Amino acid sequence: MTTFRPLSNQLLVQRVSLGESATDGGIVLPDRSSAKTGYARVIAVGPGQFGKRGIRRAMACRVGDLIPFNVRDGNGIQIKLDGVEHFVIRESDIAYTYEEPNQA
């Protein structure tokens, strides 16, 4: 397995699918044609960025967090690790994290 360590305020994320969605008329939409924003799982987190006073700021995102993600925004770098597509993005590009939907 390839070891990957993000630097500064970078995150390694992998797209995830939370299932298919359907329109009001019952048409099933695959992930790629649904809403602009998809989901990604945080795989690795950098150590944080240094502030103006030389103190490293802690990262708000943690490994395992589910975040909003849209590859079409042009943010991030696409890479393949062990044949699986991942993206390297800045933590500042993330506005919030999602709570996992409960599987009842």
Secondary structure, 3 states (H helix, E strand, C coil): CCCCCCCCCEEEEEEECCCCEECCCCCEECHHHCCCCEEEEEEEECCCCECCCCCECCCCCCCCCEEEECHHHCCCEEEEECCEEEEEEEHHHCCCCECCCCCC
